[in-house]
Amino acid sequence: MSSNTAAPIVEFSALSHRYKNGDSSLVLDRLSLKARRGEFISFIGPSGCGKSTLLRLIARLLPVTTGTLQLAPHTEVGFVFQDPTLLPWLTVEANVALPQTLRSHSTKQRPQTAKALLALVRLTEHSRAYPHELSGGQKMRVSIARALTLSPQLLLLDEPFGALDEMTREHLQEELLALHAAQRWCGLFVTHSVAEAVFLSDRIFIMSANPGKLVHEVSIKLPSERDADTRLSPAYQAQVAEVSRLLRNVETATAS
């Protein structure tokens, strides 16, 4: 959670993006948002509404067509993709240390940082393993640890748990919240799961499609400390119902 008076880590205003595919399709239309350190914000909406495109714009992987996009000075950005994207010829520890290797950080510092992060994601005993020896959940833990290697102030997560079974997914949600509480980065999270968005977030933005717009903002009024019992609480279930209703209305309007 963060103070509303804190300076934004990321801020965009009237942000739009067009694909350059011949017809210049408008993908995102005039999005505006401020996100601060310590916040966890989720984006949810119909397929094709531009959620992943938005994260790629923030990461500077795609160009802004119109509008403004600003990061706070010296903001380090981490990115967790839907696929773990681990290098199969590197060990788990070497994959985690890869951002430091690419930045030419001290060879003494790399293993220390990697070991500390692997301990945080409970993979110390797998540090010498290779990606093909890991389960899907373990691979995603490695991917998250790698994204945290350079101590980002902003962490972008593009459906990182979408391909996992429900039990693994819930465990990783709880671990992600623990990492967030300990490190206080700003998290921007894309998901198709209403339950996941409510469990993780301080705020949820519901997007419409064709083109993508931010049409609803929902503040999540749950305790900051959340665990498996949170999912059984009436407050949690009420917020899941609220977001589900808004999302259904958006999907109905988009389809009509």
RONUGU-942043 format. One line per 3 residues: number of its first residue (from 0); their letters; for each residue x, y, z of N, C-alpha, C, O. Coordinates in steps of 0.05 Angstrom, whole numbers. Example, Ala and Ser with C-alpha at 12.3 -4.5 7.8 and 13.67 -1.06 7.14 Angstrom:
# residues 2
0> as> 264,-114,156,246,-90,156,264,-66,156,285,-66,169; 257,-45,142,273,-21,143,258,1,157,268,23,161
***
This chain:
# residues 256
0> mss> 17,-23,0,0,0,0,18,25,0,41,24,9; 7,47,-10,24,71,-13,8,95,-5,-17,95,-5; 22,117,1,9,142,6,2,156,-19,17,156,-39
3> nta> -22,168,-19,-31,182,-43,-15,208,-48,-17,220,-69; 1,216,-28,17,240,-31,44,234,-42,59,253,-49; 52,209,-44,78,202,-54,79,208,-84,59,207,-98
6> api> 103,215,-93,107,220,-122,103,195,-138,111,173,-128; 90,196,-161,86,172,-177,112,159,-187,131,173,-194; 113,133,-187,134,118,-200,130,119,-230,149,122,-245
9> vef> 105,116,-238,98,117,-267,73,134,-269,54,131,-253; 72,150,-290,49,167,-295,45,169,-325,64,175,-340; 21,164,-335,15,169,-363,-11,184,-366,-30,180,-350
12> sal> -13,200,-387,-36,217,-392,-43,216,-421,-26,220,-439; -69,211,-427,-79,209,-454,-62,191,-472,-56,198,-495; -52,169,-460,-34,151,-474,-48,135,-495,-68,121,-489
15> shr> -39,136,-519,-50,120,-541,-29,106,-557,-5,114,-557; -37,83,-569,-18,68,-585,-32,56,-609,-54,46,-607; -18,59,-632,-28,47,-657,-8,26,-667,16,31,-667
18> ykn> -18,4,-676,0,-15,-690,5,-5,-718,-13,4,-732; 30,-7,-727,37,1,-754,35,-24,-772,55,-35,-780; 10,-32,-778,6,-56,-794,-9,-51,-820,-23,-68,-830
21> gds> -6,-27,-830,-20,-20,-855,-45,-3,-851,-49,17,-864; -62,-12,-832,-86,4,-827,-84,21,-801,-103,34,-793; -60,20,-789,-55,37,-765,-77,33,-744,-89,52,-734
24> slv> -83,8,-737,-104,1,-717,-98,14,-691,-76,12,-680; -118,28,-679,-116,40,-653,-120,18,-632,-141,6,-630; -99,13,-616,-99,-9,-596,-107,2,-569,-124,-10,-555
27> ldr> -95,24,-560,-101,37,-535,-109,66,-540,-97,80,-556; -129,75,-526,-141,101,-531,-142,118,-506,-159,114,-489; -124,137,-504,-124,158,-484,-126,147,-455,-145,153,-441
30> lsl> -107,131,-447,-105,120,-420,-90,140,-402,-70,151,-410; -101,143,-378,-88,161,-358,-87,147,-331,-107,135,-323; -64,149,-317,-61,135,-292,-36,145,-277,-17,152,-290
33> kar> -37,145,-251,-13,149,-234,-10,125,-216,-30,116,-203; 14,114,-214,19,91,-196,43,98,-179,63,109,-189; 41,92,-153,61,101,-134,76,77,-121,67,54,-123
36> rge> 99,83,-110,115,62,-96,97,48,-76,83,60,-60; 99,22,-75,84,6,-56,57,-3,-65,44,-20,-53; 47,9,-87,21,1,-97,23,-25,-113,43,-31,-126
39> fis> 1,-40,-113,-2,-63,-131,-28,-59,-146,-50,-58,-135; -25,-56,-173,-48,-50,-190,-51,-71,-211,-31,-79,-224; -75,-81,-215,-80,-101,-235,-97,-90,-258,-114,-72,-254
42> fig> -93,-100,-282,-109,-94,-305,-123,-119,-315,-110,-140,-318; -149,-116,-320,-164,-139,-328,-184,-130,-350,-194,-107,-349; -190,-147,-369,-209,-139,-390,-210,-161,-411,-196,-181,-409
45> psg> -227,-157,-431,-230,-177,-452,-204,-182,-467,-186,-165,-467; -202,-206,-479,-178,-211,-496,-176,-190,-518,-196,-183,-530; -152,-181,-523,-147,-162,-544,-152,-133,-536,-152,-115,-553
48> cgk> -156,-128,-510,-161,-100,-501,-135,-84,-498,-136,-60,-492; -112,-97,-501,-87,-82,-500,-72,-82,-473,-55,-65,-468; -80,-101,-455,-67,-102,-429,-37,-106,-431,-21,-91,-419
51> stl> -29,-126,-447,-1,-132,-450,14,-110,-465,37,-103,-459; 0,-98,-484,12,-75,-499,18,-52,-480,39,-39,-483; 0,-47,-461,5,-26,-442,31,-31,-426,47,-12,-423
54> lrl> 35,-55,-416,59,-61,-402,84,-57,-419,104,-47,-410; 82,-64,-444,105,-61,-462,111,-32,-468,134,-24,-473; 90,-15,-469,94,13,-472,109,24,-447,128,40,-450
57> iar> 100,16,-424,113,26,-399,142,17,-398,159,32,-388; 148,-7,-408,175,-18,-408,192,-6,-430,215,-14,-433; 180,11,-447,194,23,-470,201,2,-491,220,5,-507
60> llp> 186,-20,-492,189,-40,-513,173,-33,-538,178,-44,-560; 154,-15,-535,138,-5,-557,138,26,-556,140,37,-534; 134,39,-578,134,69,-578,106,79,-571,86,68,-578
63> vtt> 105,102,-556,80,116,-551,72,130,-577,89,144,-589; 47,127,-585,38,141,-609,30,170,-602,40,189,-615; 13,174,-583,6,201,-573,3,199,-543,0,178,-531
66> gtl> 4,223,-530,2,224,-501,29,225,-488,50,226,-502; 29,224,-461,55,225,-447,57,201,-428,38,190,-418; 82,192,-425,89,170,-407,114,177,-392,135,181,-405
69> qla> 114,179,-366,137,187,-350,142,167,-328,124,158,-314; 167,160,-324,176,145,-301,192,163,-283,205,182,-293; 191,158,-257,207,174,-238,236,172,-245,244,151,-255
72> pht> 252,192,-240,281,191,-247,294,166,-235,289,159,-212; 312,154,-250,328,131,-241,311,106,-234,320,89,-218; 287,104,-245,270,81,-240,280,57,-255,283,57,-279
75> evg> 286,36,-239,293,10,-251,267,-6,-255,250,-7,-237; 264,-18,-278,240,-33,-285,246,-62,-289,265,-70,-303; 231,-80,-275,233,-108,-279,208,-118,-294,187,-106,-292
78> fvf> 211,-139,-310,189,-149,-326,188,-180,-323,208,-194,-328; 164,-190,-315,159,-218,-314,139,-225,-336,116,-215,-336; 148,-241,-355,131,-248,-378,113,-272,-372,118,-287,-353
81> qdp> 93,-277,-389,76,-299,-386,91,-326,-388,85,-344,-373; 110,-327,-406,128,-350,-407,153,-344,-392,163,-321,-394; 164,-362,-376,187,-356,-360,212,-347,-375,229,-333,-364
84> tll> 214,-354,-401,236,-345,-418,264,-349,-406,281,-332,-407; 268,-372,-394,294,-379,-382,312,-390,-404,303,-403,-423; 338,-384,-402,357,-395,-421,364,-423,-413,375,-428,-392
87> pwl> 358,-443,-431,361,-471,-423,389,-480,-417,393,-500,-404; 409,-466,-428,437,-475,-424,449,-463,-399,473,-468,-392; 434,-446,-384,444,-435,-359,431,-448,-335,408,-456,-337
90> tve> 445,-449,-313,433,-459,-289,413,-439,-278,411,-417,-288; 398,-448,-258,379,-430,-245,393,-405,-234,384,-383,-239; 415,-409,-220,430,-386,-209,440,-368,-231,439,-343,-228
93> anv> 450,-379,-253,460,-362,-275,437,-347,-289,441,-324,-297; 414,-359,-291,391,-345,-302,383,-322,-285,377,-300,-296; 383,-325,-259,375,-304,-241,396,-281,-243,389,-258,-241
96> alp> 421,-288,-245,443,-268,-246,446,-255,-273,461,-236,-276; 431,-264,-293,434,-254,-321,432,-224,-323,449,-212,-337; 413,-210,-311,412,-181,-314,437,-168,-304,447,-148,-316
99> qtl> 449,-178,-282,474,-167,-273,497,-172,-292,514,-156,-297; 497,-196,-304,517,-203,-323,516,-184,-347,537,-175,-357; 492,-179,-357,489,-161,-380,496,-132,-373,505,-117,-391
102> rsh> 493,-125,-348,501,-98,-339,530,-97,-331,540,-75,-323; 544,-119,-333,573,-121,-326,577,-114,-296,597,-100,-290; 559,-123,-279,563,-119,-251,586,-137,-241,594,-156,-254
105> stk> 595,-132,-217,617,-146,-205,611,-177,-205,590,-185,-198; 631,-192,-213,628,-221,-213,625,-232,-185,614,-253,-181; 635,-217,-165,632,-226,-137,603,-221,-127,593,-236,-111
108> qrp> 591,-199,-137,565,-191,-128,543,-209,-140,523,-214,-127; 547,-219,-164,527,-234,-178,517,-259,-163,493,-261,-158; 535,-277,-154,525,-300,-140,512,-294,-113,493,-307,-105
111> qta> 522,-273,-100,510,-265,-74,481,-256,-78,463,-264,-63; 477,-239,-98,450,-229,-104,432,-252,-112,409,-254,-103; 441,-269,-130,425,-291,-140,418,-310,-118,395,-319,-116
114> kal> 437,-316,-100,431,-335,-78,410,-323,-59,392,-337,-50; 412,-297,-54,393,-284,-36,365,-284,-48,345,-290,-34; 363,-279,-74,336,-280,-87,325,-308,-89,301,-312,-85
117> lal> 342,-328,-94,333,-355,-95,323,-364,-67,304,-380,-65; 335,-354,-46,325,-360,-19,297,-348,-15,280,-360,-3; 293,-323,-25,267,-310,-23,245,-325,-37,223,-326,-27
120> vrl> 252,-337,-60,231,-352,-75,233,-382,-69,220,-398,-83; 247,-390,-48,248,-418,-38,259,-437,-59,247,-459,-64; 281,-429,-73,293,-447,-93,323,-451,-88,337,-458,-107
123> teh> 332,-446,-64,360,-449,-58,371,-476,-67,393,-478,-78; 356,-497,-61,366,-524,-67,366,-530,-97,377,-551,-105; 355,-513,-113,354,-517,-142,373,-498,-157,371,-496,-181
126> sra> 391,-486,-143,408,-465,-156,425,-476,-178,431,-462,-197; 433,-502,-176,450,-514,-197,434,-529,-218,446,-541,-236; 408,-529,-215,391,-544,-235,389,-528,-260,395,-504,-261
129> yph> 379,-541,-281,374,-528,-307,344,-526,-311,329,-542,-299; 335,-507,-327,306,-503,-330,290,-528,-336,267,-531,-326; 300,-546,-352,285,-570,-360,280,-589,-336,263,-607,-337
132> els> 294,-584,-314,291,-601,-290,270,-589,-271,266,-601,-249; 258,-566,-277,240,-552,-259,211,-556,-267,205,-561,-291; 193,-553,-248,164,-553,-254,157,-525,-264,173,-506,-264
135> ggq> 132,-522,-274,123,-496,-284,124,-475,-262,132,-452,-268; 115,-482,-238,116,-462,-216,144,-454,-209,149,-431,-203; 162,-473,-209,190,-467,-202,203,-449,-224,218,-431,-217
138> kmr> 197,-454,-249,207,-437,-270,197,-408,-267,212,-389,-271; 172,-405,-259,161,-378,-255,174,-365,-231,179,-340,-232; 180,-380,-210,195,-368,-188,222,-358,-197,231,-336,-188
141> vsi> 236,-373,-214,262,-364,-224,258,-338,-240,274,-320,-238; 237,-337,-256,232,-314,-273,227,-289,-255,237,-267,-262; 212,-292,-234,207,-270,-215,233,-261,-202,239,-238,-200
144> ara> 249,-281,-192,274,-274,-180,292,-259,-199,305,-239,-191; 293,-267,-224,310,-254,-244,300,-225,-248,317,-207,-250; 274,-221,-248,263,-194,-252,270,-175,-229,270,-151,-232
147> ltl> 275,-187,-205,281,-171,-181,311,-167,-177,319,-154,-158; 328,-178,-195,357,-178,-191,368,-150,-189,387,-145,-174; 358,-131,-205,369,-104,-205,353,-85,-186,355,-61,-189
150> spq> 339,-97,-167,324,-82,-147,306,-61,-159,309,-37,-154; 287,-70,-176,269,-50,-189,251,-36,-170,242,-46,-150; 244,-11,-178,223,4,-164,196,-2,-176,175,3,-164
153> lll> 196,-12,-201,172,-18,-216,174,-46,-227,193,-52,-242; 155,-63,-221,154,-90,-231,130,-94,-248,107,-91,-239; 134,-102,-273,112,-107,-292,109,-137,-295,128,-152,-299
156> lde> 84,-147,-292,79,-176,-293,56,-181,-312,33,-173,-308; 63,-196,-334,43,-201,-355,33,-229,-353,44,-247,-365; 11,-233,-339,-2,-259,-335,19,-281,-328,20,-301,-341
159> pfg> 35,-276,-307,56,-296,-302,46,-323,-292,60,-343,-294; 21,-324,-281,12,-349,-270,-10,-362,-287,-22,-381,-278; -15,-351,-310,-37,-360,-327,-36,-390,-335,-57,-402,-339
162> ald> -12,-401,-338,-10,-428,-348,-7,-449,-325,-3,-473,-331; -10,-440,-300,-5,-458,-278,-31,-469,-267,-52,-457,-270; -29,-492,-253,-53,-503,-241,-62,-486,-217,-46,-470,-207
165> emt> -87,-489,-209,-98,-470,-189,-83,-470,-163,-78,-448,-152; -75,-493,-153,-62,-494,-127,-35,-480,-129,-28,-464,-111; -19,-486,-149,7,-472,-153,3,-442,-156,18,-426,-145
168> reh> -17,-435,-171,-23,-407,-176,-28,-392,-150,-18,-370,-146; -45,-404,-133,-51,-391,-108,-27,-388,-90,-23,-368,-76; -10,-409,-89,14,-408,-73,32,-385,-83,44,-370,-67
171> lqe> 35,-383,-109,53,-362,-120,41,-334,-116,56,-315,-112; 15,-332,-116,3,-306,-109,10,-297,-81,18,-274,-76; 9,-316,-62,16,-310,-35,46,-303,-32,53,-285,-17
174> ell> 63,-317,-47,91,-311,-46,97,-284,-58,115,-269,-49; 83,-278,-80,87,-252,-93,80,-229,-74,94,-209,-73; 58,-232,-59,50,-211,-40,71,-209,-18,76,-186,-9
177> alh> 83,-231,-9,103,-229,11,128,-214,1,140,-198,15; 136,-219,-24,158,-205,-36,152,-175,-39,169,-158,-33; 127,-169,-46,119,-141,-49,120,-127,-22,129,-104,-21
180> aaq> 110,-140,-2,110,-128,25,139,-123,35,144,-103,48; 157,-141,28,185,-138,37,200,-117,22,217,-104,33; 194,-114,-4,211,-97,-21,198,-72,-30,212,-53,-39
183> rwc> 172,-69,-29,157,-44,-33,160,-33,-61,158,-8,-64; 164,-49,-81,163,-39,-108,134,-34,-116,115,-43,-102; 130,-19,-137,104,-15,-149,99,-38,-169,115,-42,-187
186> glf> 77,-52,-166,71,-74,-184,48,-68,-203,27,-59,-194; 52,-73,-229,31,-70,-249,27,-98,-261,45,-109,-273; 3,-109,-258,-2,-138,-262,-25,-141,-282,-46,-130,-278
189> vth> -20,-157,-302,-41,-164,-322,-51,-192,-316,-35,-210,-312; -78,-195,-317,-89,-222,-312,-117,-224,-325,-129,-203,-331; -126,-248,-330,-153,-253,-338,-170,-263,-315,-194,-268,-318
192> sva> -158,-266,-291,-172,-278,-268,-181,-256,-249,-164,-242,-238; -207,-253,-245,-218,-233,-227,-209,-240,-198,-200,-222,-183; -210,-266,-191,-203,-274,-164,-173,-267,-158,-167,-258,-136
195> eav> -156,-271,-177,-128,-265,-174,-124,-235,-171,-108,-226,-154; -137,-220,-188,-134,-190,-187,-143,-180,-159,-129,-163,-148; -165,-189,-149,-175,-180,-123,-156,-188,-101,-150,-172,-83
198> fls> -146,-212,-102,-128,-222,-81,-102,-205,-79,-92,-200,-57; -91,-198,-102,-65,-185,-103,-66,-154,-100,-46,-143,-91; -88,-142,-107,-86,-113,-115,-96,-94,-93,-111,-101,-75
201> dri> -85,-69,-96,-97,-46,-82,-118,-34,-99,-139,-25,-90; -113,-33,-125,-132,-22,-145,-133,-41,-169,-113,-53,-177; -157,-42,-181,-160,-57,-206,-172,-38,-227,-191,-24,-222
204> fim> -160,-39,-251,-171,-24,-274,-183,-44,-293,-169,-62,-302; -208,-40,-300,-222,-57,-319,-221,-42,-346,-228,-19,-348; -212,-57,-367,-209,-46,-393,-230,-56,-413,-239,-79,-411
207> san> -237,-39,-431,-254,-47,-454,-236,-50,-478,-213,-43,-477; -247,-62,-499,-231,-68,-522,-241,-53,-547,-263,-42,-547; -223,-52,-567,-230,-42,-594,-239,-12,-594,-262,-7,-601
210> pgk> -223,6,-586,-196,3,-575,-196,0,-545,-217,4,-532; -172,-6,-534,-170,-9,-505,-173,17,-490,-159,36,-496; -190,17,-470,-194,40,-453,-196,31,-424,-204,9,-418
213> lvh> -188,49,-405,-193,44,-377,-220,54,-370,-225,78,-369; -239,36,-365,-267,44,-362,-277,43,-333,-296,57,-326; -264,27,-316,-272,26,-288,-247,23,-270,-228,10,-278
216> evs> -248,37,-248,-227,33,-227,-241,23,-202,-260,36,-192; -231,2,-190,-242,-10,-166,-220,-10,-145,-199,-22,-149; -226,3,-122,-207,2,-99,-214,-23,-83,-237,-29,-76
219> ikl> -193,-39,-76,-197,-64,-61,-194,-58,-31,-173,-49,-22; -215,-62,-17,-216,-56,12,-213,-81,28,-231,-90,42; -189,-92,26,-182,-116,42,-157,-110,59,-143,-91,52
222> pse> -153,-124,80,-128,-120,96,-103,-123,78,-104,-139,60; -82,-109,85,-58,-111,68,-45,-138,71,-33,-148,52; -48,-151,94,-37,-178,97,-59,-198,89,-80,-200,101
225> rda> -53,-214,68,-73,-232,57,-61,-260,55,-37,-263,49; -77,-280,61,-68,-308,59,-91,-325,48,-111,-314,38; -88,-351,51,-108,-369,39,-136,-364,51,-156,-367,38
228> dtr> -137,-356,77,-163,-351,90,-177,-327,78,-201,-325,80; -161,-308,67,-173,-284,55,-193,-292,34,-214,-279,31; -187,-313,19,-205,-321,-3,-232,-332,6,-251,-333,-9
231> lsp> -233,-338,32,-258,-349,43,-275,-327,56,-298,-332,65; -264,-303,58,-277,-281,73,-300,-269,56,-298,-267,32; -322,-261,70,-344,-247,55,-335,-222,41,-345,-216,19
234> ayq> -316,-207,52,-307,-182,40,-293,-188,13,-297,-175,-7; -276,-209,13,-262,-217,-12,-283,-226,-33,-281,-218,-56; -301,-243,-25,-320,-254,-44,-338,-231,-55,-347,-233,-78
237> aqv> -345,-211,-38,-361,-189,-47,-346,-173,-68,-358,-163,-88; -320,-169,-64,-305,-153,-84,-301,-169,-110,-301,-157,-131; -298,-195,-108,-296,-212,-132,-323,-209,-148,-322,-207,-172
240> aev> -345,-210,-133,-371,-207,-147,-374,-179,-160,-384,-177,-182; -364,-158,-146,-366,-131,-157,-350,-129,-183,-360,-118,-203; -325,-138,-182,-308,-136,-206,-319,-153,-228,-318,-145,-252
243> srl> -328,-177,-222,-340,-195,-242,-364,-182,-256,-367,-184,-280; -381,-169,-240,-404,-156,-252,-396,-134,-271,-406,-132,-294; -377,-117,-263,-367,-96,-280,-354,-107,-306,-359,-96,-328
246> lrn> -339,-128,-302,-325,-140,-326,-346,-152,-345,-343,-149,-369; -366,-165,-335,-387,-177,-352,-401,-154,-368,-407,-158,-392; -406,-132,-354,-419,-110,-368,-402,-99,-391,-411,-93,-412
249> vet> -376,-97,-385,-357,-88,-406,-356,-107,-429,-357,-99,-452; -354,-133,-423,-353,-153,-444,-378,-154,-461,-377,-157,-485; -402,-150,-448,-427,-149,-463,-428,-125,-481,-436,-127,-504
252> ata> -419,-102,-471,-419,-78,-487,-399,-80,-510,-404,-70,-532; -376,-93,-505,-356,-97,-527,-367,-115,-549,-361,-110,-572; -382,-136,-541,-392,-155,-560,-415,-144,-577,-420,-154,-599
255> s> -429,-124,-566,-453,-115,-580,-447,-95,-602,-465,-85,-615
***
